[in-house]
Amino acid sequence: MPRFAIVLLAICCASAAAAGEPQDAPPPINAKKLFARHCGWCHGAYGLAADKAPRLAGTTMTEEQVRARIEDGAPGEMPGFANTLSAEQVDALARYIKSLPAAP
């Protein structure tokens, strides 16, 4: 009988622990894929080369400035994405852009 009680206790504890975990955690954001979808039309080679818009690798803008540019755009140059992308996506893109290597 004590063995049955131990097994039952273990099952209850495992169920309680699982109940405290988030069940529908969003998948991590793939910033490179997001960049290709929303930014790659103008910024070439995943931001590593100039195309219709400038190269982003090695930008002197701060991460906060990059975030603001993504959200607000630049009049006559770039659309803003505040109504298209979530705050988490904008953050992921800003980190991605700042991680790109500067030109040698």
N, CA, C and O atoms as CSV, one atom per row, in Angstrom:
chain,resi,resn,atom,element,x,y,z
A,1,MET,N,N,0.812,-1.202,0.000
A,1,MET,CA,C,0.000,0.000,0.000
A,1,MET,C,C,0.852,1.260,0.000
A,1,MET,O,O,0.505,2.201,-0.715
A,2,PRO,N,N,1.954,1.342,0.762
A,2,PRO,CA,C,2.762,2.554,0.730
A,2,PRO,C,C,3.325,2.824,-0.665
A,2,PRO,O,O,3.500,3.980,-1.050
A,3,ARG,N,N,3.609,1.767,-1.418
A,3,ARG,CA,C,4.139,1.945,-2.771
A,3,ARG,C,C,3.109,2.644,-3.663
A,3,ARG,O,O,3.457,3.529,-4.444
A,4,PHE,N,N,1.846,2.242,-3.542
A,4,PHE,CA,C,0.767,2.867,-4.298
A,4,PHE,C,C,0.646,4.338,-3.930
A,4,PHE,O,O,0.441,5.174,-4.810
A,5,ALA,N,N,0.768,4.668,-2.659
A,5,ALA,CA,C,0.672,6.053,-2.201
A,5,ALA,C,C,1.812,6.890,-2.769
A,5,ALA,O,O,1.608,8.050,-3.127
A,6,ILE,N,N,2.997,6.318,-2.854
A,6,ILE,CA,C,4.153,7.043,-3.399
A,6,ILE,C,C,3.941,7.322,-4.878
A,6,ILE,O,O,4.214,8.428,-5.344
A,7,VAL,N,N,3.460,6.336,-5.618
A,7,VAL,CA,C,3.206,6.515,-7.046
A,7,VAL,C,C,2.114,7.568,-7.250
A,7,VAL,O,O,2.250,8.430,-8.119
A,8,LEU,N,N,1.068,7.512,-6.488
A,8,LEU,CA,C,-0.017,8.484,-6.595
A,8,LEU,C,C,0.478,9.895,-6.276
A,8,LEU,O,O,0.112,10.856,-6.952
A,9,LEU,N,N,1.302,10.011,-5.252
A,9,LEU,CA,C,1.866,11.301,-4.883
A,9,LEU,C,C,2.750,11.841,-6.007
A,9,LEU,O,O,2.699,13.033,-6.309
A,10,ALA,N,N,3.546,10.997,-6.620
A,10,ALA,CA,C,4.417,11.415,-7.718
A,10,ALA,C,C,3.595,11.911,-8.904
A,10,ALA,O,O,3.950,12.911,-9.527
A,11,ILE,N,N,2.512,11.226,-9.218
A,11,ILE,CA,C,1.646,11.638,-10.332
A,11,ILE,C,C,1.008,12.987,-10.029
A,11,ILE,O,O,0.956,13.857,-10.899
A,12,CYS,N,N,0.529,13.166,-8.817
A,12,CYS,CA,C,-0.094,14.442,-8.440
A,12,CYS,C,C,0.902,15.583,-8.505
A,12,CYS,O,O,0.573,16.666,-8.989
A,13,CYS,N,N,2.118,15.356,-8.023
A,13,CYS,CA,C,3.144,16.404,-8.046
A,13,CYS,C,C,3.519,16.767,-9.481
A,13,CYS,O,O,3.706,17.942,-9.795
A,14,ALA,N,N,3.628,15.772,-10.344
A,14,ALA,CA,C,3.973,16.031,-11.743
A,14,ALA,C,C,2.870,16.822,-12.427
A,14,ALA,O,O,3.152,17.719,-13.221
A,15,SER,N,N,1.623,16.501,-12.130
A,15,SER,CA,C,0.501,17.237,-12.723
A,15,SER,C,C,0.478,18.672,-12.239
A,15,SER,O,O,0.217,19.583,-13.025
A,16,ALA,N,N,0.744,18.891,-10.973
A,16,ALA,CA,C,0.742,20.242,-10.417
A,16,ALA,C,C,1.877,21.070,-11.024
A,16,ALA,O,O,1.696,22.252,-11.317
A,17,ALA,N,N,3.032,20.456,-11.210
A,17,ALA,CA,C,4.168,21.178,-11.803
A,17,ALA,C,C,3.873,21.547,-13.251
A,17,ALA,O,O,4.199,22.648,-13.695
A,18,ALA,N,N,3.256,20.628,-13.985
A,18,ALA,CA,C,2.941,20.905,-15.387
A,18,ALA,C,C,1.879,21.990,-15.503
A,18,ALA,O,O,1.884,22.753,-16.468
A,19,ALA,N,N,0.981,22.071,-14.551
A,19,ALA,CA,C,-0.082,23.073,-14.600
A,19,ALA,C,C,0.465,24.482,-14.457
A,19,ALA,O,O,-0.152,25.433,-14.937
A,20,GLY,N,N,1.613,24.637,-13.805
A,20,GLY,CA,C,2.203,25.956,-13.619
A,20,GLY,C,C,2.997,26.444,-14.809
A,20,GLY,O,O,3.406,27.605,-14.828
A,21,GLU,N,N,3.231,25.604,-15.803
A,21,GLU,CA,C,4.016,25.981,-16.983
A,21,GLU,C,C,3.108,26.586,-18.042
A,21,GLU,O,O,1.973,26.138,-18.207
A,22,PRO,N,N,3.590,27.601,-18.765
A,22,PRO,CA,C,2.768,28.158,-19.847
A,22,PRO,C,C,2.584,27.115,-20.942
A,22,PRO,O,O,3.547,26.495,-21.393
A,23,GLN,N,N,1.359,26.934,-21.355
A,23,GLN,CA,C,1.049,25.914,-22.349
A,23,GLN,C,C,1.216,26.409,-23.782
A,23,GLN,O,O,1.606,25.643,-24.663
A,24,ASP,N,N,0.926,27.675,-24.017
A,24,ASP,CA,C,0.955,28.200,-25.374
A,24,ASP,C,C,1.984,29.317,-25.514
A,24,ASP,O,O,1.660,30.415,-25.968
A,25,ALA,N,N,3.214,29.035,-25.127
A,25,ALA,CA,C,4.270,30.041,-25.264
A,25,ALA,C,C,4.503,30.290,-26.750
A,25,ALA,O,O,4.590,29.344,-27.532
A,26,PRO,N,N,4.606,31.558,-27.144
A,26,PRO,CA,C,4.823,31.841,-28.564
A,26,PRO,C,C,6.192,31.335,-29.005
A,26,PRO,O,O,7.140,31.330,-28.219
A,27,PRO,N,N,6.294,30.916,-30.244
A,27,PRO,CA,C,7.600,30.451,-30.724
A,27,PRO,C,C,8.568,31.626,-30.783
A,27,PRO,O,O,8.145,32.772,-30.930
A,28,PRO,N,N,9.858,31.349,-30.670
A,28,PRO,CA,C,10.832,32.439,-30.763
A,28,PRO,C,C,10.768,33.106,-32.136
A,28,PRO,O,O,10.439,32.470,-33.137
A,29,ILE,N,N,11.086,34.388,-32.160
A,29,ILE,CA,C,11.036,35.144,-33.416
A,29,ILE,C,C,12.310,34.900,-34.203
A,29,ILE,O,O,13.411,35.068,-33.678
A,30,ASN,N,N,12.166,34.508,-35.455
A,30,ASN,CA,C,13.292,34.346,-36.357
A,30,ASN,C,C,13.495,35.692,-37.050
A,30,ASN,O,O,12.843,35.992,-38.050
A,31,ALA,N,N,14.405,36.495,-36.506
A,31,ALA,CA,C,14.579,37.868,-36.989
A,31,ALA,C,C,15.068,37.912,-38.435
A,31,ALA,O,O,14.679,38.800,-39.194
A,32,LYS,N,N,15.908,36.970,-38.816
A,32,LYS,CA,C,16.419,36.973,-40.187
A,32,LYS,C,C,15.281,36.721,-41.182
A,32,LYS,O,O,15.205,37.365,-42.228
A,33,LYS,N,N,14.418,35.798,-40.848
A,33,LYS,CA,C,13.262,35.503,-41.703
A,33,LYS,C,C,12.299,36.696,-41.730
A,33,LYS,O,O,11.760,37.048,-42.780
A,34,LEU,N,N,12.092,37.307,-40.572
A,34,LEU,CA,C,11.246,38.492,-40.477
A,34,LEU,C,C,11.831,39.633,-41.315
A,34,LEU,O,O,11.100,40.346,-42.004
A,35,PHE,N,N,13.145,39.796,-41.249
A,35,PHE,CA,C,13.823,40.816,-42.045
A,35,PHE,C,C,13.599,40.556,-43.532
A,35,PHE,O,O,13.258,41.470,-44.283
A,36,ALA,N,N,13.791,39.311,-43.949
A,36,ALA,CA,C,13.615,38.962,-45.364
A,36,ALA,C,C,12.197,39.296,-45.834
A,36,ALA,O,O,12.004,39.771,-46.953
A,37,ARG,N,N,11.225,39.049,-44.987
A,37,ARG,CA,C,9.824,39.270,-45.366
A,37,ARG,C,C,9.456,40.755,-45.435
A,37,ARG,O,O,8.748,41.174,-46.351
A,38,HIS,N,N,9.927,41.547,-44.481
A,38,HIS,CA,C,9.476,42.938,-44.400
A,38,HIS,C,C,10.506,43.962,-44.867
A,38,HIS,O,O,10.134,45.059,-45.284
A,39,CYS,N,N,11.773,43.630,-44.805
A,39,CYS,CA,C,12.828,44.622,-45.088
A,39,CYS,C,C,13.646,44.278,-46.329
A,39,CYS,O,O,14.217,45.157,-46.975
A,40,GLY,N,N,13.693,42.994,-46.649
A,40,GLY,CA,C,14.535,42.519,-47.738
A,40,GLY,C,C,14.165,43.040,-49.111
A,40,GLY,O,O,14.969,42.966,-50.040
A,41,TRP,N,N,12.943,43.572,-49.253
A,41,TRP,CA,C,12.532,44.137,-50.537
A,41,TRP,C,C,13.426,45.309,-50.919
A,41,TRP,O,O,13.660,45.562,-52.100
A,42,CYS,N,N,13.918,46.012,-49.926
A,42,CYS,CA,C,14.721,47.210,-50.202
A,42,CYS,C,C,16.162,47.091,-49.721
A,42,CYS,O,O,17.080,47.573,-50.385
A,43,HIS,N,N,16.364,46.462,-48.585
A,43,HIS,CA,C,17.704,46.321,-48.020
A,43,HIS,C,C,18.243,44.956,-48.433
A,43,HIS,O,O,17.755,43.927,-47.966
A,44,GLY,N,N,19.248,44.943,-49.309
A,44,GLY,CA,C,19.720,43.704,-49.914
A,44,GLY,C,C,20.511,42.789,-48.998
A,44,GLY,O,O,21.048,43.210,-47.974
A,45,ALA,N,N,20.567,41.530,-49.392
A,45,ALA,CA,C,21.376,40.491,-48.741
A,45,ALA,C,C,21.208,40.482,-47.226
A,45,ALA,O,O,22.188,40.484,-46.481
A,46,TYR,N,N,19.955,40.473,-46.780
A,46,TYR,CA,C,19.649,40.448,-45.344
A,46,TYR,C,C,20.253,41.625,-44.591
A,46,TYR,O,O,20.612,41.497,-43.421
A,47,GLY,N,N,20.368,42.766,-45.256
A,47,GLY,CA,C,20.901,43.970,-44.626
A,47,GLY,C,C,22.392,44.150,-44.797
A,47,GLY,O,O,22.956,45.148,-44.348
A,48,LEU,N,N,23.040,43.188,-45.445
A,48,LEU,CA,C,24.498,43.232,-45.603
A,48,LEU,C,C,24.937,44.019,-46.830
A,48,LEU,O,O,26.119,44.332,-46.973
A,49,ALA,N,N,24.002,44.341,-47.717
A,49,ALA,CA,C,24.360,45.058,-48.941
A,49,ALA,C,C,23.299,46.113,-49.256
A,49,ALA,O,O,22.132,45.978,-48.887
A,50,ALA,N,N,23.732,47.153,-49.938
A,50,ALA,CA,C,22.795,48.180,-50.396
A,50,ALA,C,C,22.031,47.632,-51.595
A,50,ALA,O,O,22.556,46.827,-52.364
A,51,ASP,N,N,20.809,48.070,-51.742
A,51,ASP,CA,C,19.985,47.706,-52.893
A,51,ASP,C,C,19.176,48.951,-53.212
A,51,ASP,O,O,19.754,49.980,-53.564
A,52,LYS,N,N,17.850,48.888,-53.097
A,52,LYS,CA,C,17.022,50.086,-53.269
A,52,LYS,C,C,17.162,51.011,-52.063
A,52,LYS,O,O,16.844,52.197,-52.144
A,53,ALA,N,N,17.636,50.469,-50.954
A,53,ALA,CA,C,17.859,51.210,-49.717
A,53,ALA,C,C,19.273,50.887,-49.221
A,53,ALA,O,O,19.886,49.929,-49.692
A,54,PRO,N,N,19.790,51.670,-48.282
A,54,PRO,CA,C,21.175,51.482,-47.856
A,54,PRO,C,C,21.439,50.178,-47.110
A,54,PRO,O,O,20.533,49.527,-46.589
A,55,ARG,N,N,22.707,49.835,-47.086
A,55,ARG,CA,C,23.204,48.717,-46.295
A,55,ARG,C,C,22.954,49.048,-44.824
A,55,ARG,O,O,23.174,50.182,-44.399
A,56,LEU,N,N,22.504,48.081,-44.056
A,56,LEU,CA,C,22.227,48.309,-42.643
A,56,LEU,C,C,23.345,47.807,-41.738
A,56,LEU,O,O,23.481,48.262,-40.602
A,57,ALA,N,N,24.134,46.884,-42.234
A,57,ALA,CA,C,25.245,46.347,-41.445
A,57,ALA,C,C,26.208,47.470,-41.100
A,57,ALA,O,O,26.628,48.240,-41.963
A,58,GLY,N,N,26.548,47.547,-39.823
A,58,GLY,CA,C,27.486,48.569,-39.382
A,58,GLY,C,C,26.863,49.934,-39.170
A,58,GLY,O,O,27.585,50.925,-39.061
A,59,THR,N,N,25.545,50.013,-39.108
A,59,THR,CA,C,24.892,51.302,-38.902
A,59,THR,C,C,25.410,51.979,-37.639
A,59,THR,O,O,25.725,51.312,-36.653
A,60,THR,N,N,25.496,53.288,-37.674
A,60,THR,CA,C,25.936,54.042,-36.497
A,60,THR,C,C,24.761,54.393,-35.586
A,60,THR,O,O,24.957,54.943,-34.503
A,61,MET,N,N,23.544,54.076,-36.023
A,61,MET,CA,C,22.370,54.326,-35.190
A,61,MET,C,C,22.403,53.402,-33.976
A,61,MET,O,O,22.883,52.272,-34.058
A,62,THR,N,N,21.891,53.892,-32.857
A,62,THR,CA,C,21.761,53.039,-31.676
A,62,THR,C,C,20.617,52.056,-31.898
A,62,THR,O,O,19.824,52.218,-32.825
A,63,GLU,N,N,20.534,51.047,-31.053
A,63,GLU,CA,C,19.438,50.086,-31.175
A,63,GLU,C,C,18.089,50.791,-30.993
A,63,GLU,O,O,17.115,50.457,-31.668
A,64,GLU,N,N,18.037,51.752,-30.092
A,64,GLU,CA,C,16.797,52.511,-29.878
A,64,GLU,C,C,16.437,53.328,-31.123
A,64,GLU,O,O,15.265,53.405,-31.489
A,65,GLN,N,N,17.417,53.930,-31.768
A,65,GLN,CA,C,17.175,54.693,-32.998
A,65,GLN,C,C,16.706,53.772,-34.125
A,65,GLN,O,O,15.821,54.131,-34.902
A,66,VAL,N,N,17.300,52.597,-34.206
A,66,VAL,CA,C,16.886,51.616,-35.215
A,66,VAL,C,C,15.439,51.207,-34.954
A,66,VAL,O,O,14.634,51.130,-35.882
A,67,ARG,N,N,15.114,50.947,-33.697
A,67,ARG,CA,C,13.745,50.568,-33.321
A,67,ARG,C,C,12.764,51.669,-33.738
A,67,ARG,O,O,11.714,51.381,-34.313
A,68,ALA,N,N,13.101,52.917,-33.451
A,68,ALA,CA,C,12.220,54.035,-33.810
A,68,ALA,C,C,12.067,54.153,-35.321
A,68,ALA,O,O,10.975,54.443,-35.811
A,69,ARG,N,N,13.151,53.931,-36.068
A,69,ARG,CA,C,13.083,54.012,-37.536
A,69,ARG,C,C,12.176,52.922,-38.081
A,69,ARG,O,O,11.397,53.167,-39.003
A,70,ILE,N,N,12.269,51.722,-37.522
A,70,ILE,CA,C,11.405,50.625,-37.971
A,70,ILE,C,C,9.946,50.976,-37.699
A,70,ILE,O,O,9.087,50.779,-38.558
A,71,GLU,N,N,9.669,51.488,-36.522
A,71,GLU,CA,C,8.286,51.811,-36.159
A,71,GLU,C,C,7.737,52.999,-36.947
A,71,GLU,O,O,6.621,52.945,-37.463
A,72,ASP,N,N,8.525,54.073,-37.039
A,72,ASP,CA,C,8.043,55.331,-37.611
A,72,ASP,C,C,8.377,55.521,-39.084
A,72,ASP,O,O,7.716,56.300,-39.771
A,73,GLY,N,N,9.397,54.818,-39.579
A,73,GLY,CA,C,9.842,55.008,-40.949
A,73,GLY,C,C,10.603,56.312,-41.100
A,73,GLY,O,O,10.983,56.940,-40.112
A,74,ALA,N,N,10.821,56.712,-42.338
A,74,ALA,CA,C,11.488,57.972,-42.673
A,74,ALA,C,C,10.702,58.569,-43.835
A,74,ALA,O,O,10.634,57.970,-44.909
A,75,PRO,N,N,10.108,59.741,-43.631
A,75,PRO,CA,C,9.269,60.336,-44.676
A,75,PRO,C,C,9.965,60.383,-46.039
A,75,PRO,O,O,11.079,60.887,-46.175
A,76,GLY,N,N,9.274,59.845,-47.035
A,76,GLY,CA,C,9.791,59.837,-48.391
A,76,GLY,C,C,10.864,58.793,-48.662
A,76,GLY,O,O,11.328,58.654,-49.793
A,77,GLU,N,N,11.256,58.062,-47.628
A,77,GLU,CA,C,12.324,57.066,-47.802
A,77,GLU,C,C,11.912,55.651,-47.415
A,77,GLU,O,O,12.230,54.689,-48.114
A,78,MET,N,N,11.198,55.531,-46.290
A,78,MET,CA,C,10.884,54.206,-45.761
A,78,MET,C,C,9.554,54.252,-45.029
A,78,MET,O,O,9.293,55.189,-44.273
A,79,PRO,N,N,8.704,53.242,-45.247
A,79,PRO,CA,C,7.442,53.206,-44.502
A,79,PRO,C,C,7.679,52.797,-43.051
A,79,PRO,O,O,8.663,52.125,-42.744
A,80,GLY,N,N,6.792,53.196,-42.177
A,80,GLY,CA,C,6.840,52.742,-40.793
A,80,GLY,C,C,6.107,51.411,-40.657
A,80,GLY,O,O,5.200,51.106,-41.432
A,81,PHE,N,N,6.504,50.639,-39.680
A,81,PHE,CA,C,5.919,49.311,-39.486
A,81,PHE,C,C,5.228,49.169,-38.139
A,81,PHE,O,O,4.939,48.051,-37.714
A,82,ALA,N,N,4.955,50.285,-37.454
A,82,ALA,CA,C,4.320,50.222,-36.134
A,82,ALA,C,C,2.960,49.533,-36.180
A,82,ALA,O,O,2.569,48.884,-35.210
A,83,ASN,N,N,2.242,49.662,-37.276
A,83,ASN,CA,C,0.918,49.042,-37.391
A,83,ASN,C,C,0.975,47.650,-38.016
A,83,ASN,O,O,-0.043,46.965,-38.115
A,84,THR,N,N,2.161,47.241,-38.432
A,84,THR,CA,C,2.322,45.949,-39.097
A,84,THR,C,C,2.990,44.921,-38.191
A,84,THR,O,O,2.613,43.749,-38.184
A,85,LEU,N,N,3.986,45.370,-37.427
A,85,LEU,CA,C,4.791,44.469,-36.597
A,85,LEU,C,C,4.478,44.681,-35.118
A,85,LEU,O,O,4.144,45.788,-34.697
A,86,SER,N,N,4.589,43.617,-34.344
A,86,SER,CA,C,4.416,43.728,-32.895
A,86,SER,C,C,5.673,44.360,-32.287
A,86,SER,O,O,6.717,44.429,-32.935
A,87,ALA,N,N,5.561,44.810,-31.061
A,87,ALA,CA,C,6.721,45.382,-30.361
A,87,ALA,C,C,7.847,44.361,-30.267
A,87,ALA,O,O,9.019,44.717,-30.392
A,88,GLU,N,N,7.503,43.104,-30.048
A,88,GLU,CA,C,8.514,42.045,-29.956
A,88,GLU,C,C,9.222,41.852,-31.295
A,88,GLU,O,O,10.432,41.628,-31.332
A,89,GLN,N,N,8.482,41.939,-32.383
A,89,GLN,CA,C,9.085,41.797,-33.712
A,89,GLN,C,C,9.998,42.980,-34.017
A,89,GLN,O,O,11.079,42.803,-34.579
A,90,VAL,N,N,9.572,44.180,-33.650
A,90,VAL,CA,C,10.408,45.367,-33.868
A,90,VAL,C,C,11.695,45.232,-33.060
A,90,VAL,O,O,12.778,45.516,-33.571
A,91,ASP,N,N,11.588,44.802,-31.811
A,91,ASP,CA,C,12.775,44.596,-30.973
A,91,ASP,C,C,13.716,43.567,-31.603
A,91,ASP,O,O,14.930,43.766,-31.642
A,92,ALA,N,N,13.146,42.474,-32.093
A,92,ALA,CA,C,13.967,41.424,-32.708
A,92,ALA,C,C,14.679,41.956,-33.949
A,92,ALA,O,O,15.854,41.653,-34.162
A,93,LEU,N,N,13.992,42.736,-34.764
A,93,LEU,CA,C,14.614,43.319,-35.959
A,93,LEU,C,C,15.712,44.304,-35.583
A,93,LEU,O,O,16.777,44.308,-36.201
A,94,ALA,N,N,15.467,45.137,-34.579
A,94,ALA,CA,C,16.484,46.107,-34.156
A,94,ALA,C,C,17.733,45.392,-33.653
A,94,ALA,O,O,18.850,45.791,-33.984
A,95,ARG,N,N,17.555,44.343,-32.860
A,95,ARG,CA,C,18.716,43.568,-32.378
A,95,ARG,C,C,19.443,42.908,-33.545
A,95,ARG,O,O,20.673,42.901,-33.600
A,96,TYR,N,N,18.662,42.351,-34.484
A,96,TYR,CA,C,19.264,41.708,-35.657
A,96,TYR,C,C,20.113,42.704,-36.447
A,96,TYR,O,O,21.257,42.411,-36.795
A,97,ILE,N,N,19.556,43.871,-36.728
A,97,ILE,CA,C,20.274,44.878,-37.519
A,97,ILE,C,C,21.549,45.309,-36.810
A,97,ILE,O,O,22.595,45.449,-37.443
A,98,LYS,N,N,21.470,45.520,-35.494
A,98,LYS,CA,C,22.659,45.930,-34.746
A,98,LYS,C,C,23.696,44.808,-34.658
A,98,LYS,O,O,24.871,45.069,-34.402
A,99,SER,N,N,23.272,43.582,-34.865
A,99,SER,CA,C,24.215,42.452,-34.805
A,99,SER,C,C,24.963,42.238,-36.125
A,99,SER,O,O,25.940,41.491,-36.166
A,100,LEU,N,N,24.514,42.885,-37.194
A,100,LEU,CA,C,25.156,42.686,-38.491
A,100,LEU,C,C,26.581,43.270,-38.456
A,100,LEU,O,O,26.803,44.340,-37.890
A,101,PRO,N,N,27.523,42.571,-39.053
A,101,PRO,CA,C,28.913,43.036,-39.011
A,101,PRO,C,C,29.129,44.269,-39.871
A,101,PRO,O,O,28.557,44.398,-40.953
A,102,ALA,N,N,29.963,45.170,-39.374
A,102,ALA,CA,C,30.334,46.354,-40.142
A,102,ALA,C,C,31.240,45.935,-41.293
A,102,ALA,O,O,31.879,44.884,-41.247
A,103,ALA,N,N,31.284,46.769,-42.321
A,103,ALA,CA,C,32.151,46.482,-43.464
A,103,ALA,C,C,33.615,46.499,-43.003
A,103,ALA,O,O,33.992,47.316,-42.163
A,104,PRO,N,N,34.428,45.606,-43.549
A,104,PRO,CA,C,35.854,45.580,-43.149
A,104,PRO,C,C,36.603,46.817,-43.601
A,104,PRO,O,O,37.800,46.942,-43.343
